[in-house]
Amino acid sequence: MPHILHVDEIKRLLDNVAFLRRLLIFLDATTGLRQSELFGLRWSDLDFDNAEINVVRSVVHGVISRCKTESSAKQSQGEASHLGTEHDAKTNSSETRETRNQ
């Protein structure tokens, strides 16, 4: 049986990880996307202005492919509104990469 995190546990987790991991964990906790769909996301799939996420590809065992079924390809609304602006997200992502590469 899976262990389901409580809201306070998710908040503590988010407060203690770098930006990109925080983004993936947040999207996982709030959207119901599959792990393969999360790993298939690209910046262009996140529409910050309209708070939408386009799910059009997935990554399974390192292989990128289109979603298998029409119901797998989906657009989630509302979740992206908590992520801030696209500029903020990409800036944080760049800072995380630079810190990791030092």
C-alpha positions, 0 to 999 in steps of 0.5 A: 500500500502506498504511503500518501503524504499529508499537506504539511509533509509535502510543504516540508519536502518542498521547502527542502529541495532545489527548484527543479525538484520542487517543481516536479514534486509540486506538479506531481502532488497537484496534477495527478500526472504520471511520472512518465508524463512529468519527465516528458514536460518541456518549458514550452508545455507550461503556459503560465499566462493561462495556467495550463499544462500541455501533456503531449509526451512521456519518458519511459526507460529513457525513451521519449515518445508521444502519449499512447492514447488520446486520454493520456494526452491532456491539458491541465488547467489551474495548476501552473498558476502556483508556479509564478511567472515563466521568467521566474521559473526559468531563472530559478532553473538556470540558477539551480543548474549553475549551482549544481555545476560549481 
